Amino acid sequence: CPHTYHLNCGFDNGCLMQFYDKYRSYCNSHRPVQYFDKSVMGNTTECPICREGIKVESLIAPLDVLVMECCNHTPIHRECLQNQADCSGYFFRCPMCNNEKKFNSLMRIMGINVPLSDAAWEKEGRRISVP
């Protein structure tokens, strides 16, 4: 694909950026896509993290929604999942079934940046003290 964008311009134009291996970028027309399984979900469902509704208008998931293939094609907001990845670091797993390997591999392909760091709850000063 001949399209090139700056990082922020790419996000504004619906590009998908991968944050591993060769750090590939895909325009909106050539990005990897996921498909909804309407037989499992119906026309509306909710994000398991924020509990807000996700409207299913076509079989192809939009860029702001990811499909967790390890959990019956459960849809989830990209922003919710990225926030979870940022907080979880090495401990990033599927919020529904706790799958790690398949889930992490797929989420990296779909542009979720998983930091190579400890989880927020493991870092100094953020530990929860139990009385």
Buried (B, 14 or more C-beta within 10 A) or exposed (E): EEEEBEEEEBBEEBBBBBEBEEEBBBBEEEBEBBEBBEEEBEEEBBBBBEEEEBEBEEEEBBBEBBBBBBBEBBBBBBEBBBEBBBBBBEBBBBBBBEBBEEBBEBBBBBBBBBBEEBBEEEEEEEEEEEE
